[in-house]
Amino acid sequence: MTEVEKGTGMMDAECVYWDDYVTKNPVNLGPDLAKLGIKSDLAHDYFPLNELEHDLMEYLRKRSTAFHKNQIQIINDLVREKLAIAYKVFKI
């Protein structure tokens, strides 16, 4: 048994396979938050909303801070407001 096999519990061929696989198929952990202008200490606020445009994310962040709500609660409020208008206008 080689040192690699002892350390990993895998045979040399398995190590070569997984090394090759990871090299050719890099892991995508999500959007590059730095490119979106999001500081790492604020990242937890953005993960469920990572498909939104940057200016929308910034708007939600500011509203959530101002109203002491999380961003999902702000989105819920906005959608409820739109629904209320739709019910009045279209009598749904």
N, C-alpha and C positions, 0 to 999 in steps of 0.2 A: 504494500500500500504506500503510495507516494504521500508527500507532505500536503499536497493539495487535496487529495482524497481524504486524508485525516482531518484537515481543517474544515472542509466543506461537506463531507459526507457524500460527495459526488465523484464519479469516475472522471478521469482526465477528458474523455470524449464528451461527457456531459458539460464540463466546464467550457470546453472549446465551443460546443454548440451554443450555450447560453451567452458566452462572450460575443460570438458572431451575431446572434439574434439581437442582443441589446445594441450592438454597434450599428446594425443595419436598420433597426426599428426604434428610434429614440422615443422616449416617453414624453408625451405631451401632457403637462400638468394643468393646462389652462392658459388663459391669455397672459401676455407679459404685462404685468401691472405697472411696471416702471414706464413702459412705453405709453400707457394710458394716463400717466401722471399721478398714480396712486402710491402714496407712501406705504411702506411695508407694515407699519404699525396700524394702518387703517384697512388693511387688506381684508380682515374678517368681515367688514361691513359690506364688501363688494362681491364676494363670491357668489351668492345666489343671483346677483344682478349683472353678472359679467357679460351678458349679451347686449346690454344697453349702451347707448352712445355715451361718450365721456361727459358731455354737458348735462345729460339727463342724470347720470350718476352723481354729478356734483350738486345738482338741484336737490336730489333726494337726500344727500348727505347734509346739506344746509337746512332743509326743512326738518329732518329728523333731529338735528341739534336744537333748532329753534323751538320745536314742539315737544321735545323729550320723548320721542317715539322712535321705534326702529324703522328702517326703510320700508319693510314690508307693510307696516301699519300705515305709512304715508301713501303707499301705492293703493292699499285697500280704501283709504279715505277718498283718493282721487277717483277710483273706479266707482265707488258708491255715489259720489257727486255726479258723475256722468250718467249713471243709471237713473238717478232721481230726475235729472233733466230729461232723459229719454222717456221715462214714464209719464212726465207731464206733457211733453211735446207730442209724443206718438201714442199716448194713452195705452201703453203696453200692459 
